[in-house]
Amino acid sequence: MVERRVKYYLGVALAIVGVSVGLYQKADACSPAMECFNEEFLPRYQAPANFEGGYWVPTLEQGAPSIKTLQERFRLTRLDGEKEVDIPVVLEKVEADEGSPSYHNIYFWKPLEALEPGATYRVRGANFCEDPPEPVMEHVFKATEPAPFPEKLGRLRVDQRPDAPLEVDTTSGSCSWEIAADQALVALLPSEEVLPWWELLIFTTYVDGERWEYSRSLAGFGGPVGEGLSGRGRALIYAGCEEDNQGGGLSEGTHTVQMKAHLPGSEVEIWSDSLEVDLSCDDVWPVYRESEEEISIYWKNFVAYLLIVFALGACFPGSVVLGWMYFRKRRRERV
């Protein structure tokens, strides 16, 4: 009887250790957050009164409702003192390539009446993470004087050369990791004719003629619509300097960078001048990582400590029970 109880408590201790280790290992796995996606509106602050329309990224948890439901929950008004005048709009779904590959639910909203220069407008969209879809999200912008569509985007320059490990996405288990990389933050110097349209432009970066987008993690978006992680009219390019090249990126050498911008709801596409950027791993410091032997020792110590803690915790109540049984048996023998 005593031997069976000892085995029972040791079994419980080992089971707790196994579950704890399993949970600890799973914590390192990449689990993209299924949170409600943040709402976005374009334009943010101002736009020429002759613009075709803007973008709306609804607040959604996962799947998008029908276009009819979205249209019913979207509203554009002109602020006239304390009054608001409704402006009829129509919504259209935007393909990912036209907006941002990081977003799957982008909608182009088009006013069916001309906007007034100098007037202030408010856009509202429902929060579809709530049931019913409330409260309403809203944003205010100003219509400026009409402006001609730009024909030239501007020129590029290397704004910064970050000298630090770079966080990139990975499929090795975790959502991201740091790599050694030669980096260049490229910035657009916009032409004068672009400035009135700056907030509406959707930017795309091309390196050596191929579309380029830097991604920091598998669990998250790549930044605001039309901007990416680096900001409006900016792009981070890099060459991975890892031996196994798990960090991806570009190869070492000279690369040609260009930016393209287009206006929502129009066929207007304008390009920047090209810029050549040199990337080299010669002066890049490696990222320190624990060796497999160090990781193995770490796990052995971790499991050993857990065994001691849980074994002691499980054996204590067992010792109390055994002691109680021993004294009970002695009392019966005396009787």
C-alpha positions in Angstrom: 0.0 0.0 0.0 2.8 2.4 1.0 4.8 1.6 -2.2 1.8 2.3 -4.4 1.2 5.7 -2.8 4.9 6.7 -3.3 4.7 5.7 -7.0 1.5 7.7 -7.3 3.1 10.9 -6.0 6.2 10.5 -8.0 4.1 10.0 -11.1 2.2 13.2 -10.4 5.4 15.1 -10.0 6.8 13.8 -13.3 3.6 14.6 -15.1 3.6 18.2 -13.9 7.2 18.5 -15.0 6.4 17.3 -18.5 3.4 19.6 -18.9 5.5 22.6 -17.7 8.3 21.9 -20.1 5.9 21.5 -23.0 4.2 24.8 -22.2 7.5 26.6 -21.9 8.6 25.3 -25.3 5.3 26.3 -27.0 5.7 29.8 -25.7 8.5 30.4 -28.2 6.3 29.4 -31.2 4.9 32.1 -33.4 1.3 32.7 -32.8 0.0 35.7 -34.9 -2.3 37.8 -32.7 -5.9 37.5 -33.7 -6.7 41.0 -32.5 -9.0 43.5 -34.1 -7.2 45.3 -36.9 -6.8 49.0 -36.4 -8.9 51.4 -38.5 -7.4 53.7 -41.0 -8.6 56.6 -43.1 -7.0 58.4 -46.0 -6.6 61.4 -46.3 -5.5 61.9 -42.7 -5.5 65.7 -42.4 -6.0 67.4 -45.7 -6.4 66.8 -49.5 -7.2 68.9 -52.6 -10.9 69.4 -53.1 -10.7 67.8 -56.5 -9.4 64.4 -55.2 -11.2 61.3 -56.4 -11.7 59.8 -53.0 -9.9 58.1 -50.1 -9.2 54.8 -48.4 -10.9 53.2 -45.4 -9.5 50.2 -43.6 -12.4 49.1 -41.3 -11.9 47.8 -37.7 -12.4 44.1 -38.3 -11.6 41.0 -36.3 -11.2 38.5 -39.2 -13.7 38.3 -42.1 -15.2 41.4 -43.6 -19.0 41.9 -43.8 -20.7 42.5 -47.2 -20.1 45.7 -49.1 -23.7 46.6 -48.5 -23.3 46.4 -44.7 -20.1 48.4 -44.9 -21.7 51.1 -47.0 -24.6 51.4 -44.5 -22.0 51.9 -41.6 -19.9 54.5 -43.4 -20.8 58.2 -43.5 -19.2 61.3 -44.9 -20.4 64.7 -43.7 -19.4 68.4 -44.1 -19.1 70.3 -40.9 -21.1 73.6 -41.2 -20.9 75.2 -37.8 -22.8 73.0 -35.4 -24.6 71.3 -38.3 -23.4 68.3 -40.4 -24.4 67.9 -44.0 -24.4 64.4 -45.4 -22.4 63.8 -48.5 -23.4 60.6 -50.5 -20.5 58.2 -51.0 -20.0 54.8 -52.7 -17.6 52.1 -51.5 -15.5 49.8 -53.6 -13.2 46.9 -52.5 -9.5 47.6 -53.4 -7.2 44.8 -54.5 -4.2 44.3 -52.1 -1.6 45.2 -54.8 -3.2 48.6 -55.2 -3.0 49.4 -51.5 -0.7 47.3 -49.4 0.0 43.6 -49.4 -0.2 43.6 -45.6 -3.9 44.5 -45.7 -6.7 42.4 -47.0 -9.7 44.6 -46.4 -9.2 48.1 -48.0 -12.1 50.1 -49.4 -12.0 53.1 -51.7 -14.7 55.7 -50.8 -15.8 58.1 -53.5 -17.9 61.2 -52.7 -20.7 61.6 -55.2 -20.7 65.4 -54.8 -17.8 67.9 -55.3 -16.1 68.9 -52.1 -15.8 72.6 -51.2 -12.3 74.1 -50.8 -11.7 75.3 -47.3 -14.5 73.1 -45.8 -13.9 70.6 -43.1 -15.2 67.0 -43.5 -15.8 64.1 -41.1 -15.7 60.4 -42.1 -17.2 57.8 -39.8 -17.0 54.0 -39.9 -18.4 51.4 -37.6 -16.2 49.2 -35.3 -17.0 45.7 -36.5 -15.2 44.1 -33.6 -18.2 45.1 -31.4 -21.6 43.3 -31.6 -23.5 45.3 -32.7 -20.8 47.1 -34.6 -20.5 50.2 -32.4 -19.1 52.6 -31.3 -18.5 54.6 -34.5 -14.9 55.5 -35.4 -14.4 58.9 -37.0 -11.8 61.2 -38.5 -11.7 64.8 -39.6 -9.8 66.3 -42.6 -9.8 69.6 -44.6 -10.4 70.1 -48.3 -7.7 72.5 -49.7 -7.6 74.3 -53.0 -7.8 72.1 -56.1 -4.4 71.1 -57.5 -3.3 69.5 -60.8 -2.3 65.9 -60.7 1.5 65.5 -60.2 3.6 64.2 -63.1 6.9 63.7 -61.3 7.4 62.1 -57.9 10.9 63.4 -56.9 14.3 62.0 -56.1 15.6 59.5 -53.6 18.5 59.7 -51.2 20.0 57.5 -48.5 18.7 59.1 -45.3 20.4 56.7 -42.7 22.7 53.7 -42.6 21.6 52.0 -39.3 24.4 50.1 -37.6 22.5 47.6 -35.4 21.0 44.1 -35.6 17.9 44.1 -37.7 14.6 42.4 -36.7 13.1 40.4 -39.5 10.4 37.8 -39.9 11.2 34.1 -39.9 9.5 30.7 -40.4 11.9 28.9 -38.0 9.3 28.8 -35.2 9.3 32.3 -33.6 7.7 35.3 -35.4 10.9 37.2 -35.7 14.6 37.2 -34.9 17.6 39.6 -35.2 20.2 39.2 -37.9 23.4 41.0 -38.9 22.6 43.1 -41.9 23.9 46.0 -43.9 21.0 48.5 -44.0 20.1 51.6 -45.9 17.0 53.8 -45.2 16.0 55.4 -48.4 13.9 58.5 -48.3 11.9 60.4 -51.0 12.5 64.1 -51.6 9.1 64.9 -53.1 8.7 67.4 -56.0 6.6 70.6 -55.3 3.7 69.3 -57.3 3.5 66.2 -55.1 3.1 68.1 -51.8 -0.7 68.8 -52.0 -1.3 65.1 -52.7 1.2 63.8 -50.2 -1.3 62.3 -47.7 -3.2 60.4 -50.4 -0.3 58.8 -52.3 0.2 55.1 -52.0 3.9 54.3 -52.1 5.5 51.1 -53.5 9.3 50.5 -53.5 11.1 48.6 -56.2 14.6 47.2 -56.0 16.2 46.0 -59.3 12.8 46.2 -60.9 11.2 43.9 -58.3 8.7 44.9 -55.6 10.3 45.3 -52.2 8.7 45.3 -48.8 10.5 44.9 -45.4 8.7 42.8 -42.9 9.6 42.8 -39.2 7.5 39.9 -38.0 5.1 37.2 -39.1 2.6 38.3 -36.4 1.6 41.8 -37.5 1.1 44.2 -40.3 3.7 46.0 -42.3 2.7 49.5 -41.3 0.0 52.0 -42.4 -1.5 51.7 -45.8 0.8 53.0 -48.5 3.7 53.6 -46.1 5.1 50.3 -44.8 7.2 50.1 -41.6 9.6 52.9 -42.5 7.1 55.8 -43.0 5.5 57.7 -45.9 8.0 57.9 -48.8 10.6 55.9 -47.0 11.9 52.3 -47.4 14.4 50.2 -45.5 16.5 47.9 -47.8 19.1 45.5 -46.5 21.5 42.6 -47.3 21.4 39.7 -44.8 24.9 38.9 -43.5 24.1 35.5 -41.9 26.1 32.4 -42.9 22.9 30.4 -43.7 21.1 33.6 -45.1 18.0 32.8 -43.0 17.5 36.6 -42.7 16.8 36.9 -46.4 17.2 40.3 -47.9 19.2 41.4 -50.9 22.6 40.2 -52.0 25.8 42.2 -51.5 26.6 44.6 -54.2 25.0 47.6 -56.0 21.2 47.8 -56.2 18.9 50.2 -58.1 16.0 51.6 -56.0 12.9 53.4 -57.3 9.6 54.4 -55.7 6.2 54.4 -57.4 3.2 56.3 -56.1 -0.4 56.3 -57.3 -3.6 58.1 -56.3 -6.6 56.1 -55.0 -9.3 55.8 -57.5 -7.3 57.1 -60.4 -4.9 55.7 -63.1 -2.2 58.2 -62.1 1.2 56.5 -61.4 4.3 58.5 -61.0 7.9 57.3 -60.5 10.9 58.7 -58.7 14.3 59.0 -60.1 16.4 55.9 -59.6 19.1 55.6 -56.9 22.0 53.2 -56.7 22.8 51.8 -53.2 25.8 49.7 -52.3 25.4 47.0 -49.7 28.3 45.1 -48.1 28.8 42.8 -45.1 32.5 43.6 -44.7 32.0 45.9 -41.7 28.9 44.4 -40.2 29.2 43.0 -36.7 27.8 39.5 -36.2 24.8 38.9 -33.9 25.8 36.9 -30.8 23.7 33.7 -30.4 24.0 30.9 -27.9 25.5 27.7 -29.3 23.5 24.4 -29.4 25.7 23.1 -26.5 24.9 26.1 -24.3 21.2 25.8 -25.1 21.3 22.0 -24.3 23.0 22.8 -20.9 20.3 25.4 -20.2 17.5 23.0 -20.8 19.1 20.3 -18.7 19.5 22.7 -15.8 15.9 24.0 -16.2 14.4 20.5 -16.1 16.6 19.5 -13.1 15.4 22.5 -11.1 11.8 21.7 -12.0 12.2 18.1 -11.0 13.6 19.1 -7.6 10.9 21.7 -6.9 7.9 19.7 -8.0 9.2 16.4 -6.5 9.6 18.1 -3.1 6.2 19.7 -3.5 4.6 16.4 -4.3 6.5 14.3 -1.8 5.6 16.5 1.2 1.9 15.7 1.3 2.9 12.1 0.7 5.2 12.1 3.7 2.4 13.5 5.8 0.0 10.7 4.7 2.6 8.0 5.3 3.4 9.4 8.8 -0.3 9.5 9.7 -0.7 5.9 8.5 2.4 4.8 10.6 1.1 6.3 13.8 -2.4 5.0 13.2 -0.9 1.5 12.8 1.1 1.8 16.0 -2.0 2.9 17.9 -3.9 -0.2 16.7 -1.0 -2.5 17.7 -1.1 -1.1 21.3 -4.8 -1.6 21.5 
